[in-house]
Amino acid sequence: MRTRLLPLLIILMAAVLLALGFPLAVSRAAGQQQDVVVDRIDDTARVAALAQFVTESTTGSQDRRRVLAGELARYYSVYGIRAGVFYRDNRPMARAPQNWTVPKEGEGRQAFEEALLGRRSDDPEQVWPWQDGRLIVASPVVRDGDVVAVVVTDSPTGQMRSRILRGWLVIGAGEVVAMLVAVGAAFRLTGWVLLPVRVLDAATHDIATGRMKSRVAAGGGPPELRRLAISFNEMADNVEDVLEQQRAFVADASHQLRNPLAALLLRIELLALELPEGNAEIASVRTEGKRLGQVLDDLLDLALAEHAEADLRLTDIGELVAERVDAWRAVAEEKGVRLSERGAAVTAWADPVALSSALDAVLDNALKFTPAGETVTVTVGRGGETSTVVVNDGGPGLADDELARIGDRFWRSNRHQNVKGSGLGLSISRALLSAGGGSISYAHGEPSGLRVTLSVPRSSPTA
């Protein structure tokens, strides 16, 4: 869930930062240019104040013209800004450099003509760092209420563009830092929000695999998720109570039915003494009575397996499997089935008694359905965090729809109803393995038959 929530939060935060950063960058550029324009306006006003006393008819005026020309020359040499005072007919009163003339077109010409009308030129268009533009500012020279000349400055924008770019870099660095802080906060926020969800998921998985004691500590996350954790614990308690009552009922029913069934079978045996030997009805009743007794025994075993706590210890799986295979070898030879075992020494954390019982149920099932002359292979191996025992029989196998139901209580394939059994053996195996964190799975065998895999964890449950 975090992988889906984090990108959404990061995209939203990036959009907010960009929405704030772009106007700030534009404002920074406009502010830098406005500072330059204000400086040029002040410069042109000062030059215009000198130029308004310069006339073409008096000797004193020539001195003022030389002073004005000297001021413009020093201004150009110090700042690199072209400046000039031009009469209405474009003739220069004074200028620096000497070869500079009034622009004949473009923004400079427009500023000159606006100044001739008696007003300062409009602010020039914004110059961006990637543009090699210039700033032209013009102010009128007014004498006796008439515009007699225009002061024009033509400023390079290199330094201004550098300042704008530096300001943008500072803004960009601030955006990057803010984004990193926001991503870190998003990680913490999603971790805080999703922690109860992860705990709930783990507890749900534990309960689904048979560890009914798993609960959620409702101590973190938003209030809604804490309430959800409390509700989950209450639900788990109720489910555990119901399952405990069900197990107790099955165990009690199985135990209570054994005595009447034993008495019934005894009376059947006494009745058989009064009938001719080999009576088919009596033989059928005996068979069904023994089958019912086996079902009751299996129900009791299943109830005990689901209720018992696993006694986990570090177990040599290879040695345990070899022992159980040897125990079943006589049964296999009696049926004419080859029983083989292979694999290296493998250890895992398991309840030896529970694993032995589960393996016995699987081997019993494999030998039942494997015809004479075929082979049942038991392979011990390891895969990642688990150790495995794979039992591959040589029987007819199961169809895909049957494979999905195998292991359900009392379920048996319609093709194998004539084979002795209660349909509870594999359910008992699953309960025994689940109590210790193990599992059992089923697949099609190679080249035929059924492949049953028993898995137990290799690491300690307390690790």
C-alpha positions in Angstrom: 0.0 0.0 0.0 2.9 2.4 0.7 4.1 2.0 -2.8 0.8 3.3 -4.1 0.3 6.0 -1.4 3.8 7.5 -1.5 3.9 8.4 -5.2 0.6 10.2 -4.8 1.8 12.2 -1.9 5.1 13.0 -3.6 3.3 14.2 -6.7 1.0 16.4 -4.7 3.8 17.9 -2.7 5.9 18.5 -5.9 2.9 20.2 -7.5 2.5 22.5 -4.5 6.2 23.4 -4.4 6.2 24.1 -8.1 3.1 26.2 -7.8 4.9 28.3 -5.2 8.3 28.3 -6.8 7.3 29.5 -10.3 5.6 32.7 -9.1 8.5 33.3 -6.7 11.1 32.9 -9.5 9.1 35.3 -11.7 8.8 37.8 -8.9 12.5 37.6 -8.2 13.4 38.3 -11.9 10.9 41.2 -12.0 12.3 42.7 -8.8 15.9 42.6 -10.1 14.9 44.3 -13.3 12.9 46.9 -11.5 15.8 47.8 -9.3 17.9 48.3 -12.5 15.2 50.4 -14.2 14.8 52.6 -11.1 18.6 53.2 -11.1 18.5 54.1 -14.8 15.6 56.5 -14.2 17.5 58.3 -11.5 20.6 58.5 -13.8 18.6 59.9 -16.7 16.9 62.5 -14.4 20.3 63.7 -13.1 21.6 63.9 -16.7 18.4 65.7 -17.8 18.9 68.3 -15.0 22.4 69.0 -16.4 21.2 69.1 -20.0 18.4 71.5 -19.6 20.9 74.4 -19.1 22.8 73.6 -22.3 21.9 75.8 -25.3 23.5 76.2 -28.7 23.8 80.0 -28.7 25.9 81.0 -25.7 29.6 80.5 -24.8 28.7 79.4 -21.2 26.5 76.8 -22.7 29.5 75.2 -24.5 31.2 74.8 -21.1 28.2 73.1 -19.8 28.1 70.8 -22.8 31.7 69.8 -22.2 30.9 69.1 -18.5 27.9 67.0 -19.7 30.0 65.1 -22.2 32.6 64.4 -19.5 29.9 63.1 -17.1 28.6 60.8 -19.8 32.1 59.6 -20.7 32.9 58.7 -17.1 29.5 57.1 -16.7 30.2 54.9 -19.7 33.7 54.0 -18.7 32.7 53.1 -15.1 29.4 51.2 -15.7 29.6 50.3 -19.4 26.2 51.9 -19.9 25.8 53.8 -23.2 24.1 57.2 -22.5 23.4 60.2 -24.6 21.3 63.4 -24.9 19.7 63.9 -28.3 17.8 66.8 -29.7 14.3 66.3 -31.2 15.9 66.0 -34.6 18.1 63.1 -33.4 21.3 65.3 -33.3 23.5 64.5 -30.3 24.0 67.1 -27.6 26.4 64.8 -25.8 27.0 61.0 -25.9 29.2 58.2 -24.9 30.6 56.4 -26.8 30.8 59.0 -29.6 29.6 56.6 -32.3 26.3 55.8 -30.6 23.1 57.1 -32.1 19.5 57.0 -31.3 17.9 53.6 -32.2 15.9 53.9 -35.4 13.5 51.1 -34.6 12.5 48.7 -31.9 12.1 49.3 -28.2 14.7 52.0 -28.1 13.0 54.1 -30.7 9.6 53.7 -29.0 11.1 54.9 -25.7 12.7 58.0 -27.5 9.4 58.9 -29.1 7.5 58.6 -25.8 10.0 60.9 -24.1 9.5 63.5 -26.9 5.9 63.6 -25.8 7.0 64.7 -22.3 6.7 61.5 -20.4 9.2 58.9 -19.3 9.2 55.7 -21.3 7.3 52.7 -20.2 9.1 49.9 -18.3 11.0 47.7 -20.7 10.0 44.1 -21.3 11.3 41.5 -18.9 14.7 40.1 -19.7 15.2 36.5 -18.7 18.6 34.8 -17.9 18.7 33.0 -21.3 18.1 36.2 -23.3 20.9 38.6 -24.4 18.7 41.7 -24.1 19.4 45.3 -23.1 17.4 47.8 -21.0 16.7 51.2 -22.7 15.3 54.0 -20.6 14.5 57.5 -21.9 13.5 60.7 -20.0 12.7 64.1 -21.5 14.8 67.3 -21.0 12.3 70.1 -20.4 13.1 73.8 -20.6 10.5 76.4 -20.1 7.8 73.8 -20.4 9.0 72.4 -23.7 10.8 69.1 -24.4 14.1 70.2 -26.1 16.0 66.9 -25.9 15.8 63.3 -24.6 18.2 61.5 -22.3 18.6 57.8 -23.4 20.5 55.1 -21.5 21.2 51.7 -23.0 22.2 49.2 -20.2 23.8 45.7 -20.7 21.9 43.1 -18.7 24.7 40.5 -18.0 25.0 41.3 -14.3 21.3 41.5 -13.8 20.7 38.2 -15.5 23.5 36.6 -13.3 21.8 37.9 -10.2 18.4 36.6 -11.4 20.0 33.2 -12.1 21.7 33.1 -8.7 18.3 33.9 -7.1 16.7 31.1 -9.1 19.4 28.7 -8.0 18.7 29.6 -4.3 15.0 29.1 -4.9 15.7 25.8 -6.7 17.9 24.6 -3.8 15.2 25.6 -1.4 12.6 23.7 -3.4 14.9 20.6 -3.4 15.5 20.8 0.3 11.8 21.3 0.9 11.0 18.3 -1.3 13.5 16.1 0.5 11.9 17.2 3.9 8.5 16.6 2.5 9.4 13.1 1.2 10.9 12.3 4.6 7.8 13.5 6.2 5.7 11.4 3.8 7.7 8.3 4.7 7.1 8.9 8.4 3.5 9.8 7.8 2.7 6.7 5.7 4.7 4.5 8.1 2.6 5.9 11.0 -0.6 5.5 9.1 0.1 2.1 7.6 1.8 0.5 10.7 -1.5 -0.8 12.1 -2.5 -2.0 8.7 0.7 -4.1 8.4 0.2 -5.4 11.9 -3.4 -6.3 11.0 -2.3 -8.0 7.9 0.3 -10.1 9.8 -2.2 -11.0 12.5 -4.8 -11.9 9.8 -2.3 -14.2 8.1 -1.4 -15.8 11.4 -5.0 -16.6 12.1 -5.6 -17.8 8.6 -2.8 -20.3 9.0 -4.1 -21.6 12.3 -2.3 -19.4 14.9 -5.4 -18.3 16.6 -3.6 -16.6 19.5 -2.4 -13.8 17.3 -3.6 -10.4 18.3 -3.0 -6.7 17.4 -1.5 -4.2 19.8 -3.7 -1.1 19.3 -1.1 1.4 20.2 -0.2 3.4 17.1 -1.6 5.0 14.0 -4.7 7.2 13.5 -7.7 6.8 15.9 -9.8 5.0 13.2 -7.2 2.3 12.7 -6.7 1.9 16.5 -10.5 1.3 16.8 -10.2 -1.1 13.9 -7.4 -3.0 15.8 -9.6 -3.2 18.9 -12.5 -4.5 16.8 -10.2 -7.0 15.1 -9.1 -8.4 18.5 -12.7 -8.7 19.6 -13.6 -10.5 16.4 -10.5 -12.9 16.8 -11.5 -13.6 20.4 -15.1 -14.5 19.3 -13.8 -16.7 16.4 -11.4 -18.4 18.7 -14.2 -19.1 21.2 -16.4 -20.5 18.5 -13.7 -22.7 17.1 -12.8 -23.9 20.7 -16.5 -24.7 21.3 -16.6 -26.6 18.0 -13.4 -28.5 18.8 -14.7 -29.3 22.2 -18.0 -30.5 20.8 -16.3 -32.7 18.2 -13.9 -34.2 20.8 -16.7 -34.8 23.3 -19.0 -36.2 20.7 -16.3 -38.5 19.4 -15.5 -39.7 22.9 -19.1 -40.1 24.0 -20.0 -42.1 20.8 -17.1 -44.5 21.2 -18.7 -46.4 24.2 -22.1 -46.9 22.6 -20.4 -48.0 19.4 -18.1 -50.5 21.3 -21.2 -51.9 23.0 -23.0 -52.2 19.6 -20.1 -54.0 18.0 -19.9 -56.4 21.0 -23.6 -57.2 20.6 -23.1 -57.7 16.9 -20.3 -60.2 17.7 -22.6 -62.0 20.1 -25.4 -62.1 17.5 -22.9 -63.5 14.9 -22.4 -66.5 17.2 -26.1 -67.4 16.7 -26.0 -67.2 12.9 -24.3 -69.4 10.4 -20.6 -68.7 9.9 -19.8 -66.4 6.9 -23.1 -64.6 7.0 -22.8 -61.6 4.5 -25.0 -59.2 6.4 -23.1 -59.7 9.7 -19.8 -59.2 7.8 -21.1 -56.0 6.3 -22.3 -54.7 9.7 -18.9 -55.5 11.2 -17.2 -53.5 8.4 -19.4 -50.5 8.7 -19.0 -50.5 12.5 -15.2 -50.6 12.3 -15.3 -47.8 9.7 -17.5 -45.7 12.0 -15.1 -46.4 14.8 -12.2 -45.2 12.6 -14.1 -42.0 11.7 -14.6 -41.3 15.4 -10.9 -41.9 16.2 -10.0 -39.6 13.3 -12.4 -36.9 14.5 -10.9 -37.1 18.0 -7.4 -36.9 16.6 -8.3 -33.9 14.5 -9.9 -32.1 17.5 -6.8 -32.7 19.5 -4.5 -31.7 16.7 -6.3 -28.3 16.3 -6.1 -27.7 20.0 -2.6 -28.9 20.9 0.3 -26.5 21.2 3.4 -27.3 19.1 6.5 -28.4 20.9 9.0 -26.8 18.5 12.7 -27.9 18.5 15.5 -28.0 16.1 14.9 -31.3 14.3 17.0 -33.4 11.8 14.4 -33.7 9.1 16.4 -36.2 7.1 16.8 -38.6 10.0 13.1 -38.3 11.0 12.0 -39.0 7.4 14.3 -42.0 7.1 12.9 -43.5 10.3 9.3 -43.1 9.1 10.1 -44.5 5.7 11.6 -47.6 7.3 8.5 -48.0 9.4 6.3 -48.0 6.4 8.5 -50.1 4.2 6.9 -53.4 5.4 3.4 -52.1 4.4 4.8 -51.0 1.0 6.4 -54.4 0.4 3.1 -56.2 1.3 1.3 -54.2 -1.4 4.1 -54.6 -3.9 5.0 -50.9 -4.0 8.5 -49.6 -4.0 9.1 -47.0 -1.3 12.3 -44.9 -1.8 13.8 -42.1 0.2 16.5 -39.6 -0.9 17.9 -36.3 0.1 20.6 -34.7 2.2 20.7 -34.0 6.0 18.4 -31.0 6.6 17.4 -29.4 9.9 14.3 -27.3 10.7 12.3 -26.1 13.6 9.4 -28.5 14.0 7.4 -30.6 16.5 8.9 -34.1 15.8 5.8 -35.9 16.9 3.4 -33.7 14.9 5.7 -33.9 11.8 5.9 -37.7 12.1 2.1 -38.0 12.4 1.6 -35.7 9.4 4.1 -37.7 7.3 2.5 -41.0 8.4 -0.9 -39.7 7.2 0.6 -38.7 3.8 2.5 -42.0 3.4 -0.6 -44.0 4.3 -2.6 -42.0 1.7 0.1 -42.5 -1.0 0.4 -46.3 -0.4 -3.4 -46.6 -0.5 -3.6 -45.2 -4.0 -0.4 -46.5 -5.6 -0.9 -49.8 -7.5 1.6 -52.7 -7.2 4.7 -52.3 -9.2 4.7 -48.5 -8.9 7.0 -46.3 -6.7 6.4 -43.9 -3.9 9.3 -41.4 -3.6 10.0 -39.3 -0.5 12.5 -36.4 -1.1 14.0 -34.2 1.6 15.2 -30.8 0.6 15.4 -27.1 1.4 14.0 -24.0 -0.3 14.6 -20.5 1.0 13.4 -20.2 4.6 11.8 -23.7 4.7 12.7 -27.3 4.7 10.5 -29.6 2.6 9.5 -33.2 2.5 8.0 -34.1 -0.9 6.0 -37.4 -1.3 5.3 -38.3 -4.9 3.2 -41.4 -5.4 2.5 -43.5 -8.5 -1.2 -43.5 -8.3 -3.8 -42.2 -10.7 -3.6 -38.6 -9.4 -6.4 -36.1 -9.3 -8.1 -33.7 -11.7 -7.7 -30.0 -11.3 -11.0 -29.4 -9.6 -10.3 -32.3 -7.2 -6.8 -30.9 -6.5 -8.5 -27.7 -5.2 -10.6 -29.6 -2.7 -8.1 -32.2 -1.4 -7.4 -31.7 2.3 -11.0 -30.6 3.1 -12.7 -32.5 5.9 -14.5 -35.7 4.9 -13.8 -35.0 1.2 -12.9 -38.0 -1.0 -12.7 -38.3 -4.8 -15.8 -39.9 -6.3 -13.4 -42.3 -8.2 -11.9 -43.6 -4.9 -14.9 -44.1 -2.7 -14.2 -47.8 -2.5 -10.8 -47.2 -0.9 -10.7 -47.5 2.9 -10.5 -44.2 4.7 -12.5 -41.4 6.5 -11.3 -38.4 4.5 -9.8 -36.8 7.6 -6.1 -37.9 7.4 -4.8 -35.0 5.3 -6.9 -32.5 7.4 -5.2 -33.8 10.5 -1.8 -33.4 8.8 -2.6 -29.8 7.9 -3.7 -29.0 11.5 -0.5 -30.7 13.0 1.8 -28.7 10.7 -0.1 -25.4 11.0 0.4 -25.4 14.8 4.1 -25.2 14.3 4.1 -22.7 11.5 4.4 -25.3 8.7 2.1 -26.0 5.8 1.1 -28.7 3.3 0.4 -28.3 -0.4 -0.6 -30.5 -3.3 0.2 -30.6 -7.0 0.2 -33.0 -9.9 3.0 -35.6 -9.7 5.7 -36.1 -12.3 5.1 -38.0 -14.5 1.9 -39.0 -12.8 0.2 -39.4 -9.4 0.0 -36.8 -6.6 2.8 -34.7 -5.2 2.4 -33.7 -1.5 4.8 -31.1 0.0 5.2 -30.7 3.7 7.0 -27.5 4.6 8.4 -26.5 8.0 10.4 -23.3 8.9 14.2 -23.4 9.1 14.5 -20.5 11.5 13.4 -20.3 15.1 9.9 -18.8 15.6 11.4 -16.5 18.3 14.1 -15.1 15.9 
